[in-house]
Amino acid sequence: MTRQDQMYKLVAEQEQSEQGITAFCAAQNLKVAIFRYWRRKYWEENAVAKGFIAIRPPAKVDFADLRLVYPNGVSIHLPTMDLALISQLIHLV
């Protein structure tokens, strides 16, 4: 088993456990920084979708708020369906 396989197995075990990263690493005698490195690599390789996907809002919207979630995990809650504002937020550089 390669080092990558071993570390990916540990990442999966930690996600299934109820332990936080620090406690899990202590139990495995593993440095947190090393675990976080492999955890990031694991998620980069196993990400389902990368970047934005095109969406088309329905003609009539019955709700008054919207949540945008960027690929880096940042989440924005908007109390409006102002398409111009949403477009500006999506196209931020």
N, C-alpha and C positions, 0 to 999 in steps of 0.2 A: 504494500500500500504506500503510495507516495505521500509526501508531507502535505501536499494540497488535499488529497483525499482524507487524510487524518484530520486536518483542520476543518474542512467542510463538514465532516461528520460531527465534530465538536460544535460547530455553529448550529447544525440542525438539532443536536441534543439540547443545547442551551435554549433554543427557541421553544422546544417542547416542554422544557422544565419550567417550574415556577420561580426559579432563581434569577436574580439580576446578574448582570455581566460580572460585577466585582466578586460576588459570592461564588458564582460558577467557576471563575478563573482561579480563585483561591482553592476551591475543592479539587481542581484539576492540576494545581501547581503550575499555572500558566500566567504569564504577564498579561495584564489587561491590554496594553498597547499592541502586543502581538495578536491577541485575539481580535481586537477591533480592526486591525489591518486585514486579517483573513475574512472577517465578517463583511467588510466593505467589498473585498474582491468577490466574495460569494454573491452578494447582492448585485454587483455590477454585471456579473456573468449570467445571473438568473433573473434579471429584470424582465418582466413581461412586455412592457411597452417603454420606449424611450422617446422623450420629447412630447410634443403636443399632438393631439389628434383633432381632426376637423369635426366640429359639431354644428348642427343646425337647430336653433331653438324652434319650438312649435310656434305656429302662427299666433295662438292665444296662450298667454302664460297666466296660470291661476295662482301663482305664489309670488311673494314680494321679496324674496331674498335668494341669494346665490352664493355658493362657496366655490372659489377657484383654488385648485391645489396644483402647485408647480412641481416639476419633476424632482427638485431638490428638497421637497417636503414642506415648503412654505405654503401656508393656507391663508386665503383672504376671504373674509365673509362680507358680502355686499348686500345691503338692505335695499337693493334696487335691481331692476332688470334693464338699466340704461345701456343699450348695446354699444353706444359710442364710448362710454367709460370702460366697459368690459374689453372692447377692442384695444383701447390704450393700454390697459393693464397686461393684456396678452402680448403686445408688441414692445414691452419694455426691454431695453437693451441692458 
